[in-house]
C-alpha cells in the first residue's frame, strides 16, 4: 500500500510539473500569436503584402491552376454557408 501511495505521489508531482510547463508555454505563445505587433506590421506593410499575394496568385495560376480552382471553390462554399447562417439568424 505504501508503494502505491508513493507511485501516486510521483505521478501527481509529474502532472503538476507538466501543468506548470504548459501554462508557461501558453504564456510564451501569446507573445507571438496575440500581440499587437502583427497588426502594426500588416498596417505598415499593407501594400507590400498585397503585392506578394498577387505575385503568389499569378505564380499559382501558371504552375497549378487546379489548386487555384480548389481555393476558389472552398471560398465559395464558405461564403455560401455564412450567408445561409446570416439568413437563418434574421
C-alpha positions as CSV (number, residue, x, y, z in Angstrom):
1,X,0.0,0.0,0.0
2,X,2.9,2.3,0.8
3,X,4.4,1.7,-2.7
4,X,1.1,2.5,-4.3
5,X,0.9,5.9,-2.4
6,X,4.5,6.7,-3.5
7,X,3.6,5.9,-7.1
8,X,0.5,8.1,-6.9
9,X,2.5,11.0,-5.4
10,X,5.1,10.6,-8.1
11,X,2.5,10.8,-10.8
12,X,0.7,13.7,-9.2
13,X,4.0,15.6,-9.0
14,X,4.7,14.9,-12.6
15,X,1.2,16.1,-13.6
16,X,1.7,19.3,-11.6
17,X,5.0,19.9,-13.3
18,X,3.5,19.4,-16.7
19,X,0.6,21.7,-16.0
20,X,3.0,24.4,-14.9
21,X,5.1,23.9,-18.0
22,X,2.0,24.0,-20.2
23,X,0.9,27.3,-18.6
24,X,4.4,28.8,-19.1
25,X,4.4,27.7,-22.8
26,X,1.0,29.2,-23.4
27,X,2.1,32.5,-21.9
28,X,5.2,32.5,-24.2
29,X,3.0,31.6,-27.2
30,X,0.6,34.5,-26.6
31,X,3.5,36.9,-27.2
32,X,3.7,35.6,-30.8
33,X,0.1,35.0,-31.6
34,X,-2.0,37.7,-29.9
35,X,0.4,40.6,-29.9
36,X,-0.3,43.9,-31.5
37,X,3.0,43.6,-33.4
38,X,1.2,41.6,-36.1
39,X,-1.4,44.3,-36.6
40,X,1.1,47.0,-36.7
41,X,3.3,45.1,-39.2
42,X,0.4,44.5,-41.6
43,X,-0.8,48.1,-41.3
44,X,2.7,49.4,-42.1
45,X,3.4,46.9,-44.9
46,X,-0.1,46.6,-46.4
47,X,1.0,47.4,-50.0
48,X,3.9,45.0,-49.8
49,X,1.7,42.2,-48.6
50,X,-0.9,42.8,-51.2
51,X,1.8,42.7,-53.9
52,X,3.2,39.5,-52.6
53,X,-0.3,38.0,-52.7
54,X,-0.8,39.0,-56.3
55,X,2.6,37.5,-57.2
56,X,1.7,34.3,-55.5
57,X,-1.7,34.1,-57.3
58,X,0.0,34.7,-60.7
59,X,2.6,32.0,-59.9
60,X,-0.1,29.6,-58.8
61,X,-2.2,30.3,-61.9
62,X,0.8,29.3,-64.1
63,X,2.0,26.4,-62.1
64,X,-1.0,24.8,-60.6
65,X,-4.4,26.0,-61.8
66,X,-6.2,23.1,-60.2
67,X,-5.1,24.3,-56.8
68,X,-6.5,27.8,-57.6
69,X,-9.8,26.3,-58.6
70,X,-9.9,24.4,-55.3
71,X,-9.2,27.5,-53.3
72,X,-11.9,29.4,-55.1
73,X,-14.4,26.6,-54.6
74,X,-13.7,26.4,-50.8
75,X,-14.1,30.2,-50.6
76,X,-17.4,30.0,-52.4
77,X,-18.7,27.2,-50.2
78,X,-17.7,29.1,-47.0
79,X,-19.2,32.3,-48.2
80,X,-22.4,30.4,-49.1
81,X,-22.5,28.9,-45.6
82,X,-22.0,32.2,-43.9
83,X,-24.8,33.8,-46.0
84,X,-27.1,30.9,-45.0
85,X,-26.3,31.3,-41.3
86,X,-27.0,35.1,-41.5
87,X,-30.3,34.3,-43.2
88,X,-31.2,31.8,-40.5
89,X,-30.3,34.4,-37.8
90,X,-32.5,37.0,-39.3
